[in-house]
Amino acid sequence: ALTAAALLVALLAWVSPARVLPETAAGRFYILMVTWPHALERPVTGLGPGTFELHYPAWEQAGRRDRCLARALAPRFSGPQPHAHNDYLQALVERGVPGLVTFLGAIATPLLIGARSVRAATRAGLPPRRLPAALAGAVVAVAACALVDFPFQRPAETLTFWTAATLLAAGRHPVEEPRP
């Protein structure tokens, strides 16, 4: 089943009208190279929520001036960017280290609570439950996507994350009946 799923994903990526993966990765790398030198300019407070887009053009210009950016990438990817295409980096830039730690805590907390709930159910002799694993998978999937995109900046994905995180942290999942 995993092999079939991997083949299906590869096929869908191949026929997708979106940019090819290497091109997308190069663009994300370019944004990272522009942004990273400024990630800790204000480590305690950050530059302020929503300010990434305002600072990015000056950072890009400074990177080209100081020759810190790959020349091959600059012509293809230069231009305004509303997001860092990495929610963790954007949290660090806009809200500083405390903001990043808080963001990571919001991701880790429901996973830790869900794991504790599953361990407690296992110790109590209850049958294994698949719902917590599915909810944890949804939380991890959105968190992983945040490494190369900005799902926490879009309402649909943010709602998906918080719904799964809340249900996982609640820890009151119906006991699944074993299949006959």
Secondary structure, 3 states (H helix, E strand, C coil): CHHHHHHHHHHHHHHCCCCCHHHHHHHHHHHHHHHHHHCCCCCCCCCCCCCHHHHHHHHHHHHHHCCCCCCCCHHHHCCCCCCCCCHHHHHHHHHHHHHHHHHHHHHHHHHHHHHHHHHHHHHCCCCCCCHHHHHHHHHHHHHHHCCCCCHHHCHHHHHHHHHHHHHHHHCCCCCCCCCC
